[in-house]
């Protein structure tokens, strides 16, 4: 039988051309291909914790499955999970109720829905540059224009640059603090300034808080939704993948101002109907059960962060700030690369192909990422030691 090619089919919608992928996924695929040929690769490309979900979380999902908890449930989520999320938000200073929570199959889905709701076609949406590439992709898909704003000297979102980029066409701002890829986070004073800007310019804010508990100097990172002026204009996105090592569970949520709740529920109805209830039971267990594993993992990440930062700063031509949160470092190699006439993409390719270290070129997160790499320290410490040695060898080979 002849297999038809794409060329023989009617053309795809041009809207799909607006979507872009993730550099981390592309690098992961190439690393897997090298491993299939017998190469040893150290994986620093994916933001995936190297520990399993806490046992009580796994048991909650298994118990729910055994109890037959696998039928359709409410689109916005089971009451127990929405109440647990609302209680957790109160601890973070966000005054939201359970009826404002919409449970989604992953935080990424919640980001997608929030941007589709906030990005008016023809408007401008401020996005972090460097930032998670899906933000720019979905803003374009929604018919709006992404406008990148810079990070400051601490690798946190630069409020002065955000202010300078607001125009009459600006409708919304996307915030990720702690930031992926830099790990930089806004402090309370800077967040208050940003909240005032959101109110003054009548903006919608979508704040992706997937790393909010993975910070090194406080229980939570400050959230825009806790500040007067922004709280009624902010959609809070969060999930369970990073904090509770529940990457495969695909569980997230968006918390919306009340006027936005029903339209977002309609969007969810069209998009996914509901999240599997046994997965939601795992989420309840994660939020209401012991938090020892979270605190323990933050300390593990702190040690890995410090190890990587020391090792990278010891390399001539490389500077690396210690991130405030998340589990990424974003070293600046621009001085080194300029001496050898290389781009960060070329260096990242050489590092993977010749030295077996999978890292992400900084431009995968936006043009301002040139000269940088994102390295995840979600991997085990022994692998980080080998990774530093291989990076040093790659630099010497230049």
DRENTORMI-76184 format. One record per residue: residue number from 1; x, y, z of N, C-alpha, C in turn. Coordinates in steps of 0.02 Angstrom, whole numbers. Each point is the difference from the previous one (the first is absolute). Layout:
<pts>
PT   num     n.c1     n.c2     n.c3    ca.c1    ca.c2    ca.c3     c.c1     c.c2     c.c3
PT   NUM        X        Y        Z        X        Y        Z        X        Y        Z
...
</pts>
This chain:
<pts>
PT   num     n.c1     n.c2     n.c3    ca.c1    ca.c2    ca.c3     c.c1     c.c2     c.c3
PT     1       43      -60        0      -43       60        0       44       62        0
PT     2      -17       48      -40       38       62       -3      -18       44       60
PT     3       51       22       34      -11       45       57       -4       71      -25
PT     4      -56       34       11       -5       69      -25       48       46       36
PT     5       25       49      -35       44       50       30      -41       61       19
PT     6       29       42       42      -34       60       21      -17       45      -60
PT     7       42       -4      -52      -11       43      -58      -64      -18      -37
PT     8      -24      -63        7      -61      -20      -36      -63       17       39
PT     9        8       23       63      -57       18       41      -16       74       -9
PT    10      -61       21       16      -14       72        3       48       33       48
PT    11       17       62      -13       50       34       41      -25        8       72
PT    12       47       -4       47      -16       12       70      -18       73       12
PT    13      -35       12       53      -15       69       18       65       39       12
PT    14        4       59      -27       60       41        9       10       20       73
PT    15      -53       -6       41        6       16       71       52      -45       34
PT    16        6      -63      -24       48      -46       31       72       23      -11
PT    17       11       39      -52       68       25      -13       22       50       54
PT    18      -47       25       38       16       49       52       28      -33       63
PT    19      -10      -65        7       23      -35       59       73      -21       -8
PT    20       36        2       55       70      -21        1        9      -52       55
PT    21       54      -39       -5       13      -52       49       43       25       57
PT    22       30      -48       35       45       15       56       69      -26      -16
PT    23       50       42       10       69      -21      -11       19      -59       42
PT    24      -25       -4       61       18      -55       45      -21      -67      -30
PT    25      -59       -2      -31      -24      -62      -30       44      -20      -59
PT    26       19       49      -40       43      -15      -58       68      -27       22
PT    27       29       31       51       65      -24       24       -6      -69       31
PT    28      -55      -11       37      -11      -66       30       -4      -54      -53
PT    29      -34       13      -55       -4      -49      -54       68      -15      -29
PT    30       40       51      -12       66      -11      -28       44      -39       50
PT    31       -6       16       64       38      -36       51      -19      -73        1
PT    32      -65      -15       -7      -22      -69       -1       28      -37      -61
PT    33        4       35      -57       29      -32      -59       74      -17       11
PT    34       36       44       33       70      -14       15        6      -59       47
PT    35      -44       -2       50        2      -56       47      -16      -66      -33
PT    36      -45        1      -49      -17      -60      -37       60      -28      -38
PT    37       49       43      -15       61      -20      -34       58      -14       48
PT    38      -17       -5       65       50      -20       48       35       57       36
PT    39      -19       62      -12       32       57       33      -30        9       70
PT    40       42       24       46      -24       19       66      -14       75        0
PT    41      -61       19       16      -20       70        0      -24       20       70
PT    42       25       56       24      -24       29       63      -56       48      -17
PT    43      -59      -14       27      -60       38      -18       -9       59       47
PT    44       16       60      -26      -13       62       36      -50       44      -38
PT    45      -37      -31      -45      -46       39      -43      -71        3       27
PT    46      -22      -51       36      -70       -3       21       -9       22       72
PT    47      -54       37       13      -16       20       68      -43      -53       33
PT    48       29      -59       10      -37      -57       28       35      -24       63
PT    49      -33        4       58       31      -25       61       20      -73       -6
PT    50       56      -18       31       26      -68       -5      -22      -43       60
PT    51      -55       20       32      -29      -39       55      -72      -17      -19
PT    52      -27      -54       28      -70      -15      -13      -47       45       40
PT    53      -63        0      -17      -49       35       40       -2      -30       70
PT    54      -17       40       52       -3      -27       68      -47      -61        4
PT    55       16      -48       41      -40      -62        4      -74       12       14
PT    56      -16       48       43      -71       11       16      -38       28      -60
PT    57       35       33      -45      -32       25      -61      -16      -58      -47
PT    58       49      -44      -10      -10      -58      -42      -56      -44       27
PT    59        1      -11       66      -51      -43       30      -70       29       -7
PT    60       -6       66        3      -65       32       -8      -29      -13      -69
PT    61       43        4      -52      -23      -14      -68      -19      -73       -8
PT    62       40      -47       27      -14      -71       -5      -65      -17       36
PT    63       -7       27       60      -61      -13       40      -62       24      -37
PT    64        5       60      -31      -58       26      -36      -17      -44      -60
PT    65       51      -25      -34      -13      -45      -57      -34      -64       24
PT    66       25      -28       54      -30      -61       26      -72       11       22
PT    67      -15       61       22      -68       16       22      -45       18      -59
PT    68       26       -5      -61      -39       15      -60       -8       74      -13
PT    69       45       41       27       -4       73       -8       31       20      -66
PT    70      -33      -20      -55       28       13      -66      -55       21      -49
PT    71      -52       30       25      -56       22      -42        6       75      -13
PT    72      -47       24      -42       -4       73      -11      -12       35       67
PT    73       32       58        7      -14       43       57      -10       71      -26
PT    74      -11       48       45      -13       69      -20       59       27      -40
PT    75      -16       42      -49       51       28      -44       52       38       41
PT    76      -21       38       49       47       42       38       38      -39       53
PT    77      -15      -64       11       38      -40       47      -42      -22       60
PT    78       24      -52       35      -36      -25       58        4       51       57
PT    79      -52        6       40        0       51       53       60       -6       48
PT    80       19      -62       18       54       -7       49       65       31      -26
PT    81       15       -9      -64       62       29      -27       -6       75       -6
PT    82      -56       25      -23       -7       73       -6        4       34       68
PT    83      -28      -31       51        5       28       68       72       -2       26
PT    84       35      -54      -15       70       -5       21       43       52      -35
PT    85      -13       12      -64       37       51      -38      -15       69       29
PT    86      -64       14       15      -18       66       28       35       10       68
PT    87        2      -52       41       34        6       65       75       13       -9
PT    88       30      -34      -48       71       10      -14       13       71      -24
PT    89      -46       26      -42        7       69      -24       -5       50       56
PT    90      -45      -13       48       -6       45       57       66        5       38
PT    91       35      -57        6       65        1       34       51       41      -38
PT    92      -11        9      -64       45       40      -42      -24       72       -7
PT    93      -53       18       36      -24       69        0      -50       15      -54
PT    94      -27      -51      -33      -49       10      -54      -70      -13       27
PT    95      -43       49       -4      -68       -6       26      -46      -24      -56
PT    96       -1      -66       -9      -42      -31      -51      -37      -57       32
PT    97      -59      -14      -27      -42      -54       26        1      -59      -48
PT    98      -26      -57       24        1      -62      -39      -37        7      -66
PT    99      -53       43       -1      -38        6      -62       37       40      -54
PT   100       58       27       16       41       35      -49       55      -45      -30
PT   101        3      -62       23       52      -47      -22      -27      -43      -57
PT   102       40       -8      -53      -16      -45      -55       60      -48       -7
PT   103      -12      -64       13       52      -51       -3       10      -20      -73
PT   104       63       -7      -20       17      -14      -70       49      -58       -5
PT   105        4      -32      -59       49      -53      -10       68       29      -16
PT   106       34       25       51       67       31       -2       -5       75        8
PT   107       54       28       28        5       73        4        7       30      -70
PT   108       31      -36      -45        8       25      -68      -68       11      -33
PT   109      -48      -45       12      -68        9      -25      -31       62       31
PT   110       12       11       64      -27       60       33       30       63      -30
PT   111       65       -1      -17       31       56      -34      -34       11      -68
PT   112      -10      -53      -36      -32        5      -67      -69       32        5
PT   113      -41      -25       46      -67       27        8        3       74       21
PT   114       44       15       46        4       69       26       20       49      -55
PT   115       49      -20      -41       22       45      -53      -55        7      -53
PT   116      -34      -54      -17      -55        5      -48      -54       47       25
PT   117      -11        0       66      -50       44       28       23       72        5
PT   118       65       11       11       25       67       13       24       37      -62
PT   119       24      -36      -51       33       31      -57      -50       16      -55
PT   120      -21       62       -2      -46       23      -52       36        3      -67
PT   121      -29      -27      -55       33        5      -65       16       73      -17
PT   122       62       12      -23       22       67      -17       32       38       57
PT   123       -4      -27       61       29       33       58       72      -22        9
PT   124       33       29       50       67      -20       19       -1      -32       69
PT   125       41      -50        8        6      -35       64       74        0       19
PT   126       15       25       60       69        0       24       19      -69       24
PT   127       57      -25      -24       24      -67       19       73        5       21
PT   128       22      -43       46       70        2       20       47      -23      -55
PT   129       55       35       -9       52      -19      -48       68        9       35
PT   130       30      -56       22      -18      -69      -15      -58      -24       43
PT   131      -38      -47      -28      -57      -28       35      -21      -65      -31
PT   132      -45      -35       33      -26      -64      -23      -29        9      -70
PT   133       24      -37      -50      -18       14      -70      -74       -8      -17
PT   134      -36      -38       40      -71      -10      -14      -39       65        7
PT   135       23       47       43      -35       63        7       -6       37      -67
PT   136       57       10      -32        1       35      -64      -40      -38      -53
PT   137        8      -66        0      -35      -42      -48      -76        9        4
PT   138      -27       -4       61      -72        3        9      -27       72      -11
PT   139       40       50       19      -21       69      -13      -10       10      -75
PT   140       47      -24      -40       -7        6      -73      -61      -40      -24
PT   141       -9      -60       26      -56      -42      -19      -66       35       15
PT   142       -2       40       53      -61       36       18      -11       63      -42
PT   143       46       15      -45       -8       58      -44       28       64       27
PT   144       36       -3       55       31       59       30       75        2      -16
PT   145       31       56       17       72        9      -13       38       -5       65
PT   146       46      -49        7       41       -3       60       54       55       -1
PT   147        8       34       56       51       51        7       44      -21       59
PT   148       63      -15      -14       44      -26       51       26       54       47
PT   149        2      -14       64       32       44       48       60      -36       32
PT   150       48       39       23       64      -26       20        1      -22       74
PT   151       54      -35       17       15      -15       70       49       53       26
PT   152        0       10       66       46       48       29       67      -33       17
PT   153       42       35       36       67      -25       14       -1      -63       44
PT   154      -55      -12       34       -7      -60       41      -37      -56      -37
PT   155      -12       10      -64      -36      -48      -42      -73       -5       18
PT   156      -27       50       34      -72        3       15      -33       46      -51
PT   157      -66       -6      -10      -35       46      -45       15       73       17
PT   158       17       39      -51       20       70        9      -61       45       -4
PT   159      -22       25       58      -62       40        2        8       65      -39
PT   160       59       30        0       12       61      -39       -9      -14      -74
PT   161       26      -56      -23       -7      -18      -71      -72      -16      -17
PT   162      -35      -32       45      -72      -13      -10      -38       65       -9
PT   163       14       48       45      -34       65       -4       14       34      -67
PT   164       62       -4      -23       19       34      -62      -34      -31      -61
PT   165      -23      -62        5      -28      -34      -59      -76        1       -2
PT   166      -32       30       49      -72        6        0      -22       54      -49
PT   167      -45      -18      -45      -27       47      -50      -77       -2        4
PT   168      -33       44      -37      -74       -3        0      -27      -67      -25
PT   169       40      -39      -36      -22      -65      -25       11      -56       50
PT   170       37       14       53       15      -53       48      -63      -20       39
PT   171      -15      -64       -2      -61      -24       33       16      -44       61
PT   172       56      -36       -4       14      -49       52       75       -7       11
PT   173       17      -28       57       70      -16       15        4      -71       27
PT   174       50      -36      -22       14      -66       26       60        5       47
PT   175       -7      -30       58       53        3       51       16      -71       22
PT   176       64      -15        6       23      -64       26       55       15       50
PT   177      -17       -6       65       48       18       52       -7      -49       58
PT   178       52      -41       12       65       -5      -33       -7      -16      -75
PT   179       49       28      -36       -2       -4      -73       34      -63      -26
PT   180      -30      -28      -51       32      -51      -41       19       34      -65
PT   181       65        7      -15       56      -43       19       47       27       53
PT   182       -9       62       24       53       32       39       -1      -17       74
PT   183      -58      -18       27       -6      -12       72       -7       64       40
PT   184        3       58      -32       -8       63       36      -72       12       21
PT   185      -10       33       57      -67       13       26       -6       71       25
PT   186      -59       29       -9      -14       67       25       -9       -1       76
PT   187       28       49       34      -14        9       71      -66       38       10
PT   188      -19        8       62      -65       31       15       -4       72      -25
PT   189       53       39        8       -2       70      -21       -9        5      -76
PT   190       37      -40      -38       -6        2      -72      -68      -25      -22
PT   191      -27      -51       35      -66      -25      -17      -54       52       13
PT   192        8       40       53      -48       53       14        2       53      -55
PT   193       59       16      -25        6       48      -56      -35      -27      -62
PT   194        9      -65      -13      -31      -31      -59      -77        0        8
PT   195      -24      -13       60      -72        1       12      -29       69      -14
PT   196       37       53       19      -23       68      -14       -4       13      -75
PT   197       49      -26      -38       -2        7      -73      -60      -35      -30
PT   198      -14      -60       24      -56      -39      -25      -65       38       11
PT   199       -7       30       59      -61       38       14       -3       64      -42
PT   200       55       36       -3        1       65      -35      -17       -8      -74
PT   201       24      -53      -30      -10       -9      -72      -56      -49      -17
PT   202      -38      -20       52      -58      -43      -10       19      -64      -39
PT   203       52      -33       24       25      -61      -33      -30      -62       32
PT   204       -2      -54      -38      -13      -66       27       69      -31       13
PT   205        8      -33       56       63      -34       16      -12      -75        4
PT   206       44      -37      -33        1      -73        6       66      -17       33
PT   207       -3      -27       61       61      -14       37        9      -75        9
PT   208       52      -27      -30       16      -71        2       43      -12       61
PT   209      -28      -34       50       33       -8       65       20      -72       13
PT   210       19      -36      -53       17      -70        6       60      -12       45
PT   211       44       51        9       59       -7       42       -7       37       66
PT   212      -60       20       18       -8       46       57       25      -30       66
PT   213       -4      -66        9       24      -30       62       74      -18       -3
PT   214       28        1      -60       70      -20       -8       44       63        2
PT   215        0       32       59       42       59       11       43      -14       62
PT   216       55       38        6       52      -18       48        3       45       62
PT   217      -40       53        1        3       46       57      -69       14       31
PT   218      -51      -37      -20      -67       10       26      -42      -61      -16
PT   219      -57      -10       34      -43      -57      -16      -30        5      -70
PT   220      -16       62      -21      -30       12      -66       33       62      -30
PT   221       -1        3      -66       18       62      -34      -60       48        4
PT   222       12       66        2      -56       48        0      -42       -9      -64
PT   223      -65        9        8      -45       -7      -57      -35       66      -15
PT   224       -6       16      -63      -34       61      -22      -72        3       25
PT   225      -31      -58        4      -71       -2       19      -12       19       72
PT   226       52        8       40       -9       20       70        2       75        9
PT   227       13       38      -54       10       72        7      -62       38      -24
PT   228      -17       51       40      -56       44      -18       13       31      -68
PT   229      -51        2      -41        7       28      -67        6      -53      -53
PT   230       32      -56       18        8      -54      -49      -44      -60       15
PT   231      -21       -8       63      -33      -63       19      -64      -13      -39
PT   232      -37       53      -19      -62      -11      -38       13       -2      -75
PT   233       63        3      -21       17       -1      -71       46      -57      -17
PT   234       13      -44       48       51      -51       -8      -29      -70       -3
PT   235       24      -39      -48      -14      -71       -5       62      -37       25
PT   236       -8      -39       52       55      -37       30        1      -71      -29
PT   237       56      -19      -28        9      -68      -26       51      -36       44
PT   238      -15      -62       15       48      -41       39      -14      -73      -16
PT   239       42      -43       27       -7      -72      -12       41      -39       50
PT   240        2      -65      -11       29      -47       48       64      -33      -25
PT   241       19       11      -63       55      -37      -30       66       11       34
PT   242       18       63       12       67       17       25        5      -10       75
PT   243      -47       28       38        4       -2       72       -6      -71       28
PT   244      -46      -39      -28      -15      -66       27       25      -57      -45
PT   245       42       16      -49       28      -50      -46      -55      -40      -33
PT   246      -54       34      -19      -58      -33      -31       -4       16      -74
PT   247       57       -2      -34        3       22      -70      -48      -40      -44
PT   248       -4      -66        9      -43      -41      -42      -73        2       18
PT   249      -17       28       58      -70        4       20      -38       52      -41
PT   250       35       50      -26      -29       53      -40      -59       32       37
PT   251       16       36       53      -52       31       41       19       72       14
PT   252      -45       46      -17       11       71       11      -65       35       14
PT   253        3       66        4      -61       38       11       11       73      -17
PT   254      -56       34      -10        0       73       -7      -51       27       49
PT   255       19       55       33      -45       34       46      -15       68      -31
PT   256      -64       14      -12      -19       58      -40      -44       48       39
PT   257        3       65      -16      -50       46       27      -70      -24      -18
PT   258      -48       13       42      -67      -29       -8      -31       13      -69
PT   259        5       60      -29      -30        9      -66       28      -45      -55
PT   260       60      -27       12       33      -42      -50      -14      -74       10
PT   261      -29      -19       57       -5      -71       17      -44      -38      -49
PT   262      -61       22      -12      -44      -37      -45       26       -4      -71
PT   263       26       54      -29       30       -7      -67       58      -50       -2
PT   264       41       -1       53       55      -48        1      -26      -72        8
PT   265      -53       -9       38      -31      -66        6      -26      -23      -68
PT   266      -28       47      -39      -23      -17      -67       59      -20      -44
PT   267       55       35        6       60      -17      -38       24      -70       20
PT   268       -1      -14       65       20      -67       23      -48      -54      -24
PT   269      -63       17       -2      -50      -48      -25       16      -20      -72
PT   270       18       49      -39       17      -14      -70       68      -34       -7
PT   271       44       12       49       69      -24       -7       12      -69       29
PT   272      -26      -15       61       19      -64       30      -56      -33       41
PT   273      -57       31        8      -58      -26       37       13       -3       76
PT   274       50      -39       20       18       -2       71       67      -36        8
PT   275       29        9       58       62      -35       17      -19      -64       37
PT   276       34      -55      -15      -15      -64       32       -3        7       76
PT   277      -54      -23       31       -8       11       72       54      -33       43
PT   278       26      -59      -21       52      -31       40       64       41       -1
PT   279       13       37      -55       56       46       -2      -13       59       48
PT   280      -61       24        1      -17       55       46        7      -21       73
PT   281      -17      -64       15        9      -24       68       73        1       20
PT   282       44      -14      -47       72        5       14       19       73       16
PT   283      -31       47      -35       13       70       13      -23       21       69
PT   284      -58      -25       22      -24       14       68       51      -25       51
PT   285       24      -61      -10       49      -28       46       64       41        1
PT   286       21       24      -58       62       40       -4       -7       63       41
PT   287      -55       36       -7       -8       64       34      -16       -6       74
PT   288      -37      -51       19      -23       -6       69       42      -47       42
PT   289       43      -40      -32       42      -48       36       65       31       23
PT   290       46      -42       24       65       24       25       38       38      -55
PT   291       34       53       21       39       40      -48       75      -11       10
PT   292       18      -52       38       71      -13       13       40      -10      -64
PT   293      -30      -35      -49       37      -15      -62       16       63      -38
PT   294      -44       49        3       12       63      -35       59       37       32
PT   295       -2        6       66       54       35       36       67      -36      -10
PT   296       -3      -67        1       61      -39       -9       28       11      -70
PT   297      -43        0      -50       23        8      -69       28       70      -13
PT   298      -30       50       32       27       68       -8       71        3       26
PT   299       14      -33       55       68        0       27       48      -38      -46
PT   300      -24      -54      -31       41      -35      -49       15       45      -59
PT   301      -50       36      -23       10       45      -57       47       57       19
PT   302       -4       24       62       44       53       22       73      -22       -5
PT   303       14      -61       23       68      -26       -2       24       -8      -73
PT   304      -44      -24      -42       18       -8      -71       11       67      -34
PT   305      -44       48       17        8       68      -27       68       28       17
PT   306       18       -4       64       63       29       22       59      -35      -33
PT   307       -4      -66       -8       53      -38      -32        9       22      -73
PT   308      -55        6      -36        4       20      -71       25       71       -8
PT   309      -25       45       41       20       70       -5       75        7       13
PT   310       25      -35       51       73        2       14       39      -27      -59
PT   311      -21      -57      -26       36      -31      -55        0       42      -63
PT   312      -55       30      -16       -4       41      -61       39       65        7
PT   313       -3       31       58       37       63       10       75      -11        1
PT   314       22      -62       10       71      -15       -1       28       -6      -71
PT   315      -45        1      -50       21       -6      -70       13       70      -28
PT   316       58       12      -27       17       66      -27      -48       17      -57
PT   317      -28       61        3      -46       22      -51      -73      -17       13
PT   318      -14      -31       58      -68      -19       18      -19       34       65
PT   319      -59       29        3      -26       28       63      -70      -29       11
PT   320      -15      -15       63      -63      -32       15      -26       26       67
PT   321      -58       33       -2      -32       23       61      -37      -58       33
PT   322       -4        1       66      -39      -51       36      -74       16       -7
PT   323      -40      -46      -26      -71       13       -8      -37        3       67
PT   324      -54       40        2      -40        6       60      -45      -60       10
PT   325      -19      -33      -55      -46      -56        4        4      -43      -62
PT   326      -48      -47       -5       -1      -51      -53       62      -44        5
PT   327       14      -39      -52       60      -42        2       39        6      -65
PT   328       12       63      -20       39       15      -59       54       52       16
PT   329       57       -6      -33       47       55       -3        3       23      -73
PT   330       18       64       -8       -1       30      -67       65       38      -11
PT   331       56      -37       -4       65       33       -3       10       41      -63
PT   332       39       54        7       17       44      -56       68      -20      -27
PT   333        1      -25      -61       62      -21      -33       21       48      -55
PT   334      -32       59       -2        9       44      -58       73       21       -8
PT   335       36       14       55       71       20       -7       41      -57      -30
PT   336      -13      -60       23       36      -59      -27      -17      -11      -73
PT   337      -65        1      -16      -21      -17      -67       23       53      -51
PT   338        0       63       20       21       53      -47       72       -7      -19
PT   339       42      -24       47       71      -11      -16       10      -52      -53
PT   340      -48      -47       -4        8      -55      -48      -49        4      -58
PT   341      -37       55       -3      -46        9      -57      -57      -50       -2
PT   342      -24      -20       59      -53      -50        4      -65       31       27
PT   343      -55      -27      -21      -65       16       31      -13      -50       55
PT   344      -48       16       43      -17      -47       53      -30      -63      -28
PT   345      -35        5      -57      -27      -60      -32       56      -46      -24
PT   346       51       28      -28       56      -40      -24       37      -33       58
PT   347        8       37       54       34      -28       58      -41      -57       31
PT   348      -66       11        5      -44      -52       29        2      -63      -43
PT   349        1        9      -66        4      -59      -45       66      -37        9
PT   350       54       37        5       66      -30       11        2      -37       67
PT   351      -29       31       51        0      -30       66      -37      -67        0
PT   352      -54       -4      -37      -38      -62       -3       33      -52      -45
PT   353       16       20      -61       25      -47      -49       69      -28       17
PT   354       44       43       25       69      -21       11       16      -17       73
PT   355      -40       26       47       17      -10       70      -57      -31       41
PT   356      -57      -11      -31      -53      -38       33      -35       35       57
PT   357       -7       66       -5      -39       38       50      -57       35      -36
PT   358      -61      -18       19      -60       29      -31      -20       63       38
PT   359        8       58      -31      -20       64       29      -40       38      -52
PT   360      -34       53       21      -43       37      -46       33       67      -17
PT   361        5       13      -64       23       65      -24      -47       55       25
PT   362       29       54       25      -41       54       28      -50       31      -47
PT   363       14        0      -66      -46       30      -47      -64      -41       -9
PT   364       -1      -62       26      -62      -38        0      -53       34       43
PT   365       22       47       43      -45       35       45      -10       73      -20
PT   366       27       19      -57       -8       68      -25       66       29      -23
PT   367       -2       53      -40       62       30      -28       49       22       54
PT   368      -24       22       58       45       24       52       38      -57       34
PT   369      -16      -62      -19       36      -56       27       65      -15      -35
PT   370       16       38      -53       63      -12      -35       59        7       48
PT   371       47      -47       -8       59        0       43       -9      -38       65
PT   372      -58      -30       10      -14      -36       62      -22      -72      -14
PT   373        4      -41       52      -27      -68        0      -46       -8       60
PT   374      -51      -42       -8      -39      -19       59       21      -71       19
PT   375       20       -8       63       18      -65       27      -47      -15       58
PT   376      -32      -58       -3      -45      -21       55       41      -38       52
PT   377      -10       17       64       33      -38       52      -51      -43       38
PT   378      -52      -21      -36      -45      -51       26       33      -68       -1
PT   379       58       -6      -33       37      -63       -4       41      -12       62
PT   380       22      -62        8       38      -20       59       67       36        4
PT   381       25       10       61       61       37       10       60      -32      -35
PT   382        4      -67        1       56      -35      -32        3       16      -74
PT   383      -58        6      -32       -2       17      -71       21       73      -11
PT   384      -15       43       47       21       70       -6       76        7        3
PT   385       32      -40       41       73        1        4       29      -19      -67
PT   386      -26      -53      -30       24      -21      -66      -16       52      -53
PT   387      -57       32        7      -20       51      -49       48       59        0
PT   388       19       24       60       48       55        5       66      -20      -34
PT   389       23      -60       13       63      -23      -30       -5        0      -76
PT   390      -57      -21      -26       -9       -2      -73       -6       71      -30
PT   391      -32       45       37       -5       69      -24       69       31       -3
PT   392       40      -12       52       69       25        1       39      -28      -60
PT   393       -9      -64      -13       35      -31      -57      -22       31      -66
PT   394      -64       15       -6      -26       30      -61       30       70       -9
PT   395        3       38       55       29       68       -4       74       -5      -21
PT   396       37      -46       30       71       -7      -16       10      -21      -73
PT   397      -48      -37      -27        7      -23      -68       -6       57      -51
PT   398      -27       56       22       -7       57      -46       69       30      -17
</pts>
